[in-house]
Amino acid sequence: MTGISDAKLEVLPDPDALARRVAAWLLAAATAKQDRFAVALSGGSTPRRLYEHLADTACRDSFPWSRAHWFWGDERFVPADDAKSNYRMVREALLSRAPIPAGNIHPMPTTPSSPEAAASAYERELKSFYGADRLDSAQPLFDVTLLGLGLDGHTASLFPGTPALGVRDRWVAAVVGAEPEARITLTYPALESSRRVAFLISGSEKREILTRLRRGDESLPAARLRPVGSLWFFADAAAAAFP
Ligand SMILES: O=C(O)[C@H](O)[C@@H](O)[C@H](O)[C@H](O)COP(=O)(O)O
């Protein structure tokens, strides 16, 4: 298990350089593996440039799209075409612009009856892909988990003071009441079951929360993550400059 103090920090000059670096890092990880390559995608605004970069540049021609599988770190419980939908953002930036087989996107949008039903359906799909109901740290669920960092220290939809922080017996949890729209989120066990976890952090507004995160402030949900694999912070200079 990797703690914050063992995380690798890379500081890039600006958001475009950050996107290019993480795209190259992702491509190297994908090509180094000879079979299925599973990525948990972050929502929010920061990763959009990365997703566009993967679809638009030399990465597109050398990425192993046929064996790469794409999952959601979290999703808002809104229609797939809603401006708040992570699926919509990733569809616009990546899924509609790269040769990704529909069967490699998990899950494809559905119209579940409730956040709880959506969480249960997603968990079933994860377990089916993984091939077991219990996570084995020697066989992580994901090859890469991409995460963002909220100004309150949340990541995915693990918000401070919410019940999902304590869920260790499920892979996906419904989050109701923390935000205007209900969410579903991977829980700590699922997020941690990854060969590599990478936070993408950009902008001067993230400077203070990144400093707290790197100091291991465990009041922050992001600081409590203990991946079975490696932990990376990719930050631009605006976010990484220390006060
Ligand atoms: O669905 C979401 O919103 C994300 O999963 C969330 O955890 C996000 O990564 C952070 O809020 C940072 O968002 P920004 O990249 O927009 O700052």
Ligand as a Chemical Component Dictionary entry (heavy atoms), coordinates in Angstrom:
data_LIG
# 
_chem_comp.id                   LIG 
_chem_comp.type                 NON-POLYMER 
_chem_comp.pdbx_formal_charge   0 
_chem_comp.three_letter_code    LIG 
# 
loop_
_chem_comp_atom.comp_id 
_chem_comp_atom.atom_id 
_chem_comp_atom.alt_atom_id 
_chem_comp_atom.type_symbol 
_chem_comp_atom.charge 
_chem_comp_atom.model_Cartn_x 
_chem_comp_atom.model_Cartn_y 
_chem_comp_atom.model_Cartn_z 
_chem_comp_atom.pdbx_ordinal 
LIG O1  O1  O 0 -17.092 14.148 -10.960 1  
LIG C1  C1  C 0 -16.254 14.926 -10.506 2  
LIG O2  O2  O 0 -16.445 16.145 -10.383 3  
LIG C2  C2  C 0 -14.866 14.437 -10.178 4  
LIG O3  O3  O 0 -14.728 13.131 -10.086 5  
LIG C3  C3  C 0 -14.329 15.210 -9.017  6  
LIG O4  O4  O 0 -13.733 14.417 -8.019  7  
LIG C4  C4  C 0 -13.293 16.140 -9.618  8  
LIG O5  O5  O 0 -12.170 15.364 -10.048 9  
LIG C5  C5  C 0 -12.841 17.179 -8.633  10 
LIG O6  O6  O 0 -13.983 17.872 -8.171  11 
LIG C6  C6  C 0 -11.869 18.162 -9.317  12 
LIG O7  O7  O 0 -12.583 18.761 -10.372 13 
LIG P1  P1  P 0 -11.848 19.804 -11.368 14 
LIG O8  O8  O 0 -10.901 18.994 -12.198 15 
LIG O9  O9  O 0 -12.977 20.368 -12.190 16 
LIG O10 O10 O 0 -11.149 20.816 -10.514 17 
# 
loop_
_chem_comp_bond.comp_id 
_chem_comp_bond.atom_id_1 
_chem_comp_bond.atom_id_2 
_chem_comp_bond.value_order 
_chem_comp_bond.pdbx_ordinal 
LIG O1 C1  DOUB 1  
LIG C1 O2  SING 2  
LIG C1 C2  SING 3  
LIG C2 O3  SING 4  
LIG C2 C3  SING 5  
LIG C3 O4  SING 6  
LIG C3 C4  SING 7  
LIG C4 O5  SING 8  
LIG C4 C5  SING 9  
LIG C5 O6  SING 10 
LIG C5 C6  SING 11 
LIG C6 O7  SING 12 
LIG O7 P1  SING 13 
LIG P1 O8  DOUB 14 
LIG P1 O9  SING 15 
LIG P1 O10 SING 16 
# 
